[in-house]
Amino acid sequence: MENKWETGRLSGRESRLWKRICAIPAEKRANLLLALVMTAALFVPVAVRFDFYYDLNDDVLIKDILSGVYSGSPDGHTMQLLYPLGFILSLLYRVLSIPVFGVFLVLCQYGSIYVIACRSMQQCRGWLMKVLVLAAEGTFWAAAFGMHLVFVQYTITAGMLAGAAIFWVLTAPGAEEEQIAAGAPGQATAGMPEQIAAGAPGRAAAGASEKSSSRTVCAFLRRNLPAFALYWLAFCLRSEMALLLLPLAGVAGLCKWGQERKIFTKENACKYLLTFGVLALGLIVCLGLDSLAYGKGGWPAFRQFFDERTELYDYQKDFIDNYEENAALYEAAGVKKQQHALLENYNFGVDDSIDEALLTKLREAAVRRPDAGGFFKKSVREGLWSLVLGHWTNRADFPYNGIVLLCGILALGLGLVKGHRHLLWQVPMCLATGAALWMFLLLRDRPVDRVFHPLYLGQAVIFAGLLFAEPRQGRVQRTAAVQAEKKRRLTCTRAGIAAAAAGVLTLCLCLPCVFETCSAVSEEYARREEVNRTNEAVMAYCSAHPGRLFLEDVYSTVYYSEKILVDRDKPFNYDLLGGWLVKSPLTQEKLGAFGYASMEEAVCAGENVSLLAEAENDMQWLEEYFSWRQIPVQVVKTGTVAKGVDVYQVLPKNTGESIE
């Protein structure tokens, strides 16, 4: 059989594709292939050994909304993702039969790893250095993010996308490299002193110079379009995470600007200020589209409810958990103890009177408490103590903290060498900015790994980018005729040694942690397999009774999660008694399909409604709530699912019948 590649007989599309591949320089093709090999070396063992899981039930609910499992049709109103991204994913669910959200998260994670590896390869010279860097990066991802690569979380994914965008900007070629790579006449003198360059032949006129400057600025923006796209995607996926890392993105831009040979020029000012402006403009556009999508129907009121709920449960949880200590404040807001029980166990969907107005009163009352602590919950001293001893030097945060401190120390040490003095202000600026972000989180008393780990990653990619940039600066200096040969080689060699040292030490630090991470992932995987058997049984029970609506106690589901690449259709007749989506227009739409206007009506008067709760959790709180409301009903246990979840029904008092 003839080989069409050898004979050259290709179709038009194949021919164009082949020509584009051949047009890529050989070294760049090798870099792309090496990065692909490293990414595959991470992906394949994970995919073979484990099934990918959604990490939290928040991720599961987002998927249910996007896929249409929750409301009956795919919808982009997830409240967590910005609407432009949610809308696109919901459309894909309409036309594709794959688990779109799960595949999207996995592609974003491994795509971020691939982007960072590709940019790293472009900075390396020599196969030994390339292999060393890839090995260091692979062990870092396996040791630090191994758990997140199996149990996928959208907040972590957004942080990885933002980190890839930051690294892209830092490893972009500088002005001198652009001119050298272009090979344009008259540009070889760009790195020379002005008195030498002035005598060079072929000086351009002022008008031509301005046009050239405009082209350079436009080319710089075009080369950074992938970085913009990555950061905008991170913002749409988890806006809070992208905003948290935005100061580090600004630091990365300033560091890149500081690497230019001539910093204070009109061209460089235009390049970097426009870069910041384009990034900010994209964020504003995404936020504006999201606001338009949530500006109609019942969404504005629910968004207020959602924000007030977030403030109470994320930052005023002690107020929610302690009724006796705050009884006077609850009484002033009109909340009785029986009603507070619904807030405490997160099942506030049972009571229609718990709305945005009531949550606003409670949030204001919680903030006014003498011991509330104001916006920040801890003192600066407590925050610094927690930062230094609780995280930056704590074994529990290893290897994240070890890699950040290692790369920072190496970059700072390189700054002591002549020719790299700019690192003496860039490294402290990055450390100070990262410390400020850490302090913000710690003083707000929000210590969660899914926020801390991307913050570590943001600092690590900046330090790695600074180390990678130094050998490149040395290579650029070799093109300037005014540099002595010995000095040129020395500058490049020192920076290369620092980058190589970072790779070797990263391997030494992370390699032992890889085995610990693999063991921890295996244990967590086995635990989830065991726990989720009960959840699978509950879903099967609901599917077997399609005419009934099942509402489950929220805290009975906190340990459940789902596999994301082995997607399954959940029954439409299942929902929670509370959570962050209850009382939304989507919940109203779901309840309306069963003939109810609200969840309170469904619970109190629904003949075709059953309640679910873990066997060890009784429903006394609901009995007391009905008694306080003087509703003549009783909560009757009607069955058990998988010996782990009890089934209840609300019936009129003194009636023992039930519908099974």
ChimeraX attribute file (.defattr): number of C-alpha atoms within 10 A of each C-alpha:
attribute: neighborCount
match mode: 1-to-1
recipient: residues
	/A:1	3
	/A:2	7
	/A:3	8
	/A:4	10
	/A:5	11
	/A:6	8
	/A:7	8
	/A:8	9
	/A:9	12
	/A:10	13
	/A:11	10
	/A:12	9
	/A:13	9
	/A:14	12
	/A:15	14
	/A:16	12
	/A:17	12
	/A:18	13
	/A:19	11
	/A:20	10
	/A:21	12
	/A:22	11
	/A:23	10
	/A:24	11
	/A:25	9
	/A:26	11
	/A:27	12
	/A:28	13
	/A:29	14
	/A:30	15
	/A:31	20
	/A:32	18
	/A:33	14
	/A:34	19
	/A:35	23
	/A:36	19
	/A:37	15
	/A:38	19
	/A:39	22
	/A:40	14
	/A:41	12
	/A:42	19
	/A:43	15
	/A:44	11
	/A:45	10
	/A:46	17
	/A:47	13
	/A:48	8
	/A:49	10
	/A:50	15
	/A:51	16
	/A:52	22
	/A:53	23
	/A:54	24
	/A:55	22
	/A:56	17
	/A:57	16
	/A:58	18
	/A:59	21
	/A:60	20
	/A:61	18
	/A:62	22
	/A:63	26
	/A:64	22
	/A:65	23
	/A:66	27
	/A:67	25
	/A:68	19
	/A:69	20
	/A:70	24
	/A:71	21
	/A:72	15
	/A:73	14
	/A:74	22
	/A:75	26
	/A:76	23
	/A:77	24
	/A:78	19
	/A:79	19
	/A:80	19
	/A:81	20
	/A:82	25
	/A:83	26
	/A:84	20
	/A:85	20
	/A:86	26
	/A:87	20
	/A:88	13
	/A:89	20
	/A:90	24
	/A:91	17
	/A:92	18
	/A:93	21
	/A:94	15
	/A:95	8
	/A:96	10
	/A:97	9
	/A:98	13
	/A:99	17
	/A:100	21
	/A:101	24
	/A:102	24
	/A:103	14
	/A:104	13
	/A:105	21
	/A:106	21
	/A:107	13
	/A:108	20
	/A:109	23
	/A:110	20
	/A:111	18
	/A:112	23
	/A:113	23
	/A:114	21
	/A:115	22
	/A:116	24
	/A:117	26
	/A:118	22
	/A:119	22
	/A:120	23
	/A:121	26
	/A:122	19
	/A:123	20
	/A:124	22
	/A:125	13
	/A:126	8
	/A:127	10
	/A:128	10
	/A:129	17
	/A:130	21
	/A:131	16
	/A:132	19
	/A:133	23
	/A:134	21
	/A:135	17
	/A:136	22
	/A:137	22
	/A:138	20
	/A:139	23
	/A:140	22
	/A:141	18
	/A:142	21
	/A:143	23
	/A:144	21
	/A:145	21
	/A:146	19
	/A:147	19
	/A:148	22
	/A:149	25
	/A:150	23
	/A:151	22
	/A:152	22
	/A:153	23
	/A:154	29
	/A:155	20
	/A:156	25
	/A:157	27
	/A:158	29
	/A:159	32
	/A:160	29
	/A:161	29
	/A:162	32
	/A:163	31
	/A:164	27
	/A:165	27
	/A:166	29
	/A:167	26
	/A:168	25
	/A:169	24
	/A:170	27
	/A:171	23
	/A:172	19
	/A:173	20
	/A:174	19
	/A:175	21
	/A:176	22
	/A:177	19
	/A:178	16
	/A:179	19
	/A:180	17
	/A:181	10
	/A:182	11
	/A:183	11
	/A:184	10
	/A:185	11
	/A:186	14
	/A:187	17
	/A:188	18
	/A:189	21
	/A:190	18
	/A:191	22
	/A:192	17
	/A:193	11
	/A:194	11
	/A:195	8
	/A:196	11
	/A:197	16
	/A:198	11
	/A:199	10
	/A:200	13
	/A:201	9
	/A:202	9
	/A:203	13
	/A:204	11
	/A:205	8
	/A:206	9
	/A:207	9
	/A:208	11
	/A:209	12
	/A:210	13
	/A:211	11
	/A:212	14
	/A:213	17
	/A:214	15
	/A:215	12
	/A:216	19
	/A:217	21
	/A:218	15
	/A:219	14
	/A:220	21
	/A:221	18
	/A:222	12
	/A:223	15
	/A:224	16
	/A:225	18
	/A:226	16
	/A:227	23
	/A:228	25
	/A:229	16
	/A:230	23
	/A:231	30
	/A:232	27
	/A:233	22
	/A:234	28
	/A:235	26
	/A:236	24
	/A:237	25
	/A:238	20
	/A:239	21
	/A:240	17
	/A:241	23
	/A:242	26
	/A:243	16
	/A:244	18
	/A:245	24
	/A:246	18
	/A:247	16
	/A:248	24
	/A:249	26
	/A:250	15
	/A:251	22
	/A:252	28
	/A:253	19
	/A:254	16
	/A:255	23
	/A:256	22
	/A:257	20
	/A:258	17
	/A:259	20
	/A:260	16
	/A:261	16
	/A:262	14
	/A:263	13
	/A:264	11
	/A:265	11
	/A:266	9
	/A:267	17
	/A:268	20
	/A:269	14
	/A:270	16
	/A:271	21
	/A:272	18
	/A:273	14
	/A:274	16
	/A:275	20
	/A:276	15
	/A:277	12
	/A:278	15
	/A:279	17
	/A:280	14
	/A:281	13
	/A:282	16
	/A:283	20
	/A:284	13
	/A:285	13
	/A:286	19
	/A:287	18
	/A:288	14
	/A:289	14
	/A:290	21
	/A:291	14
	/A:292	10
	/A:293	18
	/A:294	18
	/A:295	13
	/A:296	10
	/A:297	10
	/A:298	14
	/A:299	18
	/A:300	15
	/A:301	18
	/A:302	20
	/A:303	16
	/A:304	16
	/A:305	23
	/A:306	22
	/A:307	14
	/A:308	22
	/A:309	22
	/A:310	15
	/A:311	16
	/A:312	20
	/A:313	17
	/A:314	13
	/A:315	20
	/A:316	18
	/A:317	14
	/A:318	15
	/A:319	24
	/A:320	20
	/A:321	16
	/A:322	12
	/A:323	18
	/A:324	11
	/A:325	11
	/A:326	16
	/A:327	16
	/A:328	13
	/A:329	20
	/A:330	22
	/A:331	12
	/A:332	12
	/A:333	16
	/A:334	12
	/A:335	18
	/A:336	15
	/A:337	16
	/A:338	17
	/A:339	23
	/A:340	20
	/A:341	20
	/A:342	20
	/A:343	20
	/A:344	16
	/A:345	18
	/A:346	20
	/A:347	20
	/A:348	24
	/A:349	24
	/A:350	23
	/A:351	20
	/A:352	12
	/A:353	13
	/A:354	18
	/A:355	19
	/A:356	19
	/A:357	14
	/A:358	16
	/A:359	21
	/A:360	19
	/A:361	16
	/A:362	24
	/A:363	21
	/A:364	15
	/A:365	18
	/A:366	24
	/A:367	18
	/A:368	13
	/A:369	13
	/A:370	8
	/A:371	9
	/A:372	16
	/A:373	14
	/A:374	13
	/A:375	10
	/A:376	16
	/A:377	18
	/A:378	15
	/A:379	14
	/A:380	14
	/A:381	10
	/A:382	13
	/A:383	20
	/A:384	16
	/A:385	12
	/A:386	18
	/A:387	18
	/A:388	12
	/A:389	11
	/A:390	14
	/A:391	17
	/A:392	19
	/A:393	15
	/A:394	15
	/A:395	13
	/A:396	11
	/A:397	17
	/A:398	18
	/A:399	23
	/A:400	25
	/A:401	20
	/A:402	21
	/A:403	25
	/A:404	22
	/A:405	18
	/A:406	18
	/A:407	28
	/A:408	25
	/A:409	15
	/A:410	19
	/A:411	27
	/A:412	22
	/A:413	16
	/A:414	23
	/A:415	20
	/A:416	13
	/A:417	14
	/A:418	9
	/A:419	19
	/A:420	20
	/A:421	14
	/A:422	16
	/A:423	25
	/A:424	16
	/A:425	13
	/A:426	24
	/A:427	25
	/A:428	13
	/A:429	17
	/A:430	24
	/A:431	17
	/A:432	12
	/A:433	18
	/A:434	20
	/A:435	18
	/A:436	13
	/A:437	18
	/A:438	24
	/A:439	21
	/A:440	16
	/A:441	19
	/A:442	22
	/A:443	22
	/A:444	19
	/A:445	15
	/A:446	15
	/A:447	12
	/A:448	10
	/A:449	11
	/A:450	16
	/A:451	18
	/A:452	20
	/A:453	19
	/A:454	26
	/A:455	24
	/A:456	22
	/A:457	23
	/A:458	27
	/A:459	31
	/A:460	24
	/A:461	23
	/A:462	29
	/A:463	30
	/A:464	23
	/A:465	28
	/A:466	25
	/A:467	27
	/A:468	25
	/A:469	24
	/A:470	27
	/A:471	23
	/A:472	21
	/A:473	22
	/A:474	22
	/A:475	16
	/A:476	18
	/A:477	24
	/A:478	19
	/A:479	18
	/A:480	18
	/A:481	13
	/A:482	13
	/A:483	13
	/A:484	11
	/A:485	12
	/A:486	9
	/A:487	14
	/A:488	18
	/A:489	15
	/A:490	13
	/A:491	21
	/A:492	20
	/A:493	16
	/A:494	18
	/A:495	26
	/A:496	22
	/A:497	14
	/A:498	20
	/A:499	26
	/A:500	21
	/A:501	16
	/A:502	24
	/A:503	22
	/A:504	15
	/A:505	16
	/A:506	23
	/A:507	20
	/A:508	13
	/A:509	20
	/A:510	24
	/A:511	19
	/A:512	13
	/A:513	19
	/A:514	20
	/A:515	13
	/A:516	11
	/A:517	17
	/A:518	16
	/A:519	12
	/A:520	13
	/A:521	19
	/A:522	15
	/A:523	12
	/A:524	14
	/A:525	19
	/A:526	10
	/A:527	12
	/A:528	17
	/A:529	15
	/A:530	12
	/A:531	14
	/A:532	17
	/A:533	14
	/A:534	19
	/A:535	21
	/A:536	15
	/A:537	16
	/A:538	23
	/A:539	19
	/A:540	14
	/A:541	16
	/A:542	20
	/A:543	17
	/A:544	11
	/A:545	13
	/A:546	13
	/A:547	12
	/A:548	19
	/A:549	23
	/A:550	27
	/A:551	22
	/A:552	23
	/A:553	21
	/A:554	19
	/A:555	17
	/A:556	19
	/A:557	16
	/A:558	11
	/A:559	14
	/A:560	20
	/A:561	22
	/A:562	23
	/A:563	21
	/A:564	24
	/A:565	18
	/A:566	12
	/A:567	13
	/A:568	11
	/A:569	11
	/A:570	16
	/A:571	19
	/A:572	20
	/A:573	23
	/A:574	22
	/A:575	21
	/A:576	23
	/A:577	25
	/A:578	23
	/A:579	20
	/A:580	18
	/A:581	20
	/A:582	22
	/A:583	25
	/A:584	20
	/A:585	17
	/A:586	20
	/A:587	19
	/A:588	17
	/A:589	17
	/A:590	23
	/A:591	20
	/A:592	14
	/A:593	13
	/A:594	16
	/A:595	12
	/A:596	17
	/A:597	15
	/A:598	20
	/A:599	26
	/A:600	17
	/A:601	15
	/A:602	22
	/A:603	24
	/A:604	21
	/A:605	15
	/A:606	19
	/A:607	15
	/A:608	17
	/A:609	20
	/A:610	26
	/A:611	24
	/A:612	27
	/A:613	22
	/A:614	21
	/A:615	14
	/A:616	10
	/A:617	14
	/A:618	12
	/A:619	17
	/A:620	10
	/A:621	15
	/A:622	19
	/A:623	18
	/A:624	16
	/A:625	20
	/A:626	18
	/A:627	14
	/A:628	13
	/A:629	11
	/A:630	9
	/A:631	13
	/A:632	12
	/A:633	18
	/A:634	21
	/A:635	19
	/A:636	21
	/A:637	17
	/A:638	16
	/A:639	13
	/A:640	17
	/A:641	19
	/A:642	13
	/A:643	11
	/A:644	16
	/A:645	21
	/A:646	21
	/A:647	21
	/A:648	23
	/A:649	26
	/A:650	23
	/A:651	20
	/A:652	16
	/A:653	12
	/A:654	9
	/A:655	10
	/A:656	10
	/A:657	11
	/A:658	15
	/A:659	10
	/A:660	11
